[in-house]
Amino acid sequence: MTALFASLKTAGIADKDMQTANFNVQPVYVRPRSNNGAPAKPPFISGYRVTNDVSVLIRDLKKLGAVLDKAVSAGSNRINSV
């Protein structure tokens, strides 16, 4: 996220035009299966999935393509509501 916000700043986006819109942490479960009829082991947490949605206001639409390119280059892997 630090890299994303830094890249947006270099694209000319003001601090007031960027903010976290949603932050979510969810456990990722593994549910072991039984192959031989024995009772399966209970599910366990193997890790966590984190999403952090950022809202960005782009005031100069001519910069849209460059801003999107910088966001993806900084690690963004999902872009919604363009």
Phi and psi in degrees as GROMACS dihedral restraints (atoms count N, CA, C in turn):
[ dihedral_restraints ]
;  ai    aj    ak    al  type     phi  dphi    fc
    3     4     5     6     1   -60.8    20    10
    4     5     6     7     1   -43.5    20    10
    6     7     8     9     1   -65.1    20    10
    7     8     9    10     1   -39.0    20    10
    9    10    11    12     1   -63.5    20    10
   10    11    12    13     1   -50.2    20    10
   12    13    14    15     1   -63.1    20    10
   13    14    15    16     1   -38.2    20    10
   15    16    17    18     1   -64.0    20    10
   16    17    18    19     1   -42.4    20    10
   18    19    20    21     1   -68.0    20    10
   19    20    21    22     1   -35.4    20    10
   21    22    23    24     1   -65.9    20    10
   22    23    24    25     1   -37.9    20    10
   24    25    26    27     1   -63.0    20    10
   25    26    27    28     1   -41.3    20    10
   27    28    29    30     1   -67.7    20    10
   28    29    30    31     1   -20.3    20    10
   30    31    32    33     1   -85.2    20    10
   31    32    33    34     1     1.4    20    10
   33    34    35    36     1    92.1    20    10
   34    35    36    37     1    13.4    20    10
   36    37    38    39     1   -84.7    20    10
   37    38    39    40     1   127.7    20    10
   39    40    41    42     1   -75.0    20    10
   40    41    42    43     1   152.3    20    10
   42    43    44    45     1   -53.4    20    10
   43    44    45    46     1   -40.0    20    10
   45    46    47    48     1   -66.4    20    10
   46    47    48    49     1   -16.4    20    10
   48    49    50    51     1   -99.2    20    10
   49    50    51    52     1     9.2    20    10
   51    52    53    54     1  -131.2    20    10
   52    53    54    55     1   134.1    20    10
   54    55    56    57     1  -159.7    20    10
   55    56    57    58     1   153.2    20    10
   57    58    59    60     1   -70.1    20    10
   58    59    60    61     1   127.7    20    10
   60    61    62    63     1  -101.4    20    10
   61    62    63    64     1   -26.0    20    10
   63    64    65    66     1  -161.2    20    10
   64    65    66    67     1   140.0    20    10
   66    67    68    69     1  -136.3    20    10
   67    68    69    70     1   128.5    20    10
   69    70    71    72     1  -140.5    20    10
   70    71    72    73     1   136.2    20    10
   72    73    74    75     1  -124.8    20    10
   73    74    75    76     1   124.6    20    10
   75    76    77    78     1  -129.7    20    10
   76    77    78    79     1   139.5    20    10
   78    79    80    81     1   -71.8    20    10
   79    80    81    82     1   147.5    20    10
   81    82    83    84     1  -107.3    20    10
   82    83    84    85     1   119.9    20    10
   84    85    86    87     1   -99.3    20    10
   85    86    87    88     1   145.1    20    10
   87    88    89    90     1  -107.1    20    10
   88    89    90    91     1   130.0    20    10
   90    91    92    93     1  -114.2    20    10
   91    92    93    94     1    94.6    20    10
   93    94    95    96     1   -60.2    20    10
   94    95    96    97     1   144.1    20    10
   96    97    98    99     1  -106.3    20    10
   97    98    99   100     1   151.7    20    10
   99   100   101   102     1  -100.5    20    10
  100   101   102   103     1   125.8    20    10
  102   103   104   105     1   -96.4    20    10
  103   104   105   106     1   -17.6    20    10
  105   106   107   108     1  -115.5    20    10
  106   107   108   109     1    18.1    20    10
  108   109   110   111     1    87.7    20    10
  109   110   111   112     1    -9.8    20    10
  111   112   113   114     1   -71.7    20    10
  112   113   114   115     1   154.9    20    10
  114   115   116   117     1   -59.6    20    10
  115   116   117   118     1   137.9    20    10
  117   118   119   120     1   -72.5    20    10
  118   119   120   121     1   150.1    20    10
  120   121   122   123     1   -71.3    20    10
  121   122   123   124     1   154.2    20    10
  123   124   125   126     1   -67.9    20    10
  124   125   126   127     1   155.4    20    10
  126   127   128   129     1   -60.7    20    10
  127   128   129   130     1   152.3    20    10
  129   130   131   132     1  -140.5    20    10
  130   131   132   133     1   157.1    20    10
  132   133   134   135     1   -81.9    20    10
  133   134   135   136     1   123.7    20    10
  135   136   137   138     1  -100.9    20    10
  136   137   138   139     1   -10.2    20    10
  138   139   140   141     1   169.8    20    10
  139   140   141   142     1  -166.0    20    10
  141   142   143   144     1  -135.5    20    10
  142   143   144   145     1   145.7    20    10
  144   145   146   147     1  -108.3    20    10
  145   146   147   148     1   125.2    20    10
  147   148   149   150     1  -118.3    20    10
  148   149   150   151     1   132.3    20    10
  150   151   152   153     1  -122.3    20    10
  151   152   153   154     1   142.3    20    10
  153   154   155   156     1  -136.6    20    10
  154   155   156   157     1   105.7    20    10
  156   157   158   159     1   -91.1    20    10
  157   158   159   160     1   135.0    20    10
  159   160   161   162     1  -118.6    20    10
  160   161   162   163     1   133.2    20    10
  162   163   164   165     1   -99.9    20    10
  163   164   165   166     1   128.7    20    10
  165   166   167   168     1  -127.9    20    10
  166   167   168   169     1   128.3    20    10
  168   169   170   171     1   -99.3    20    10
  169   170   171   172     1   119.0    20    10
  171   172   173   174     1  -104.8    20    10
  172   173   174   175     1   111.0    20    10
  174   175   176   177     1   -82.3    20    10
  175   176   177   178     1   -26.7    20    10
  177   178   179   180     1  -111.2    20    10
  178   179   180   181     1    99.7    20    10
  180   181   182   183     1   -63.7    20    10
  181   182   183   184     1   -17.0    20    10
  183   184   185   186     1   -65.7    20    10
  184   185   186   187     1   -20.5    20    10
  186   187   188   189     1   -89.3    20    10
  187   188   189   190     1    -3.8    20    10
  189   190   191   192     1   -54.6    20    10
  190   191   192   193     1   -50.1    20    10
  192   193   194   195     1   -60.2    20    10
  193   194   195   196     1   -44.0    20    10
  195   196   197   198     1   -66.1    20    10
  196   197   198   199     1   -39.0    20    10
  198   199   200   201     1   -66.1    20    10
  199   200   201   202     1   -44.1    20    10
  201   202   203   204     1   -62.3    20    10
  202   203   204   205     1   -40.7    20    10
  204   205   206   207     1   -61.9    20    10
  205   206   207   208     1   -44.7    20    10
  207   208   209   210     1   -64.6    20    10
  208   209   210   211     1   -39.5    20    10
  210   211   212   213     1   -63.5    20    10
  211   212   213   214     1   -44.5    20    10
  213   214   215   216     1   -67.8    20    10
  214   215   216   217     1   -40.6    20    10
  216   217   218   219     1   -63.3    20    10
  217   218   219   220     1   -28.3    20    10
  219   220   221   222     1   -84.8    20    10
  220   221   222   223     1    -2.8    20    10
  222   223   224   225     1   116.6    20    10
  223   224   225   226     1    -2.7    20    10
  225   226   227   228     1   -63.1    20    10
  226   227   228   229     1   134.9    20    10
  228   229   230   231     1  -124.4    20    10
  229   230   231   232     1     9.3    20    10
  231   232   233   234     1  -151.9    20    10
  232   233   234   235     1   125.0    20    10
  234   235   236   237     1  -125.5    20    10
  235   236   237   238     1   124.3    20    10
  237   238   239   240     1  -125.4    20    10
  238   239   240   241     1   157.7    20    10
  240   241   242   243     1    54.9    20    10
  241   242   243   244     1    47.7    20    10
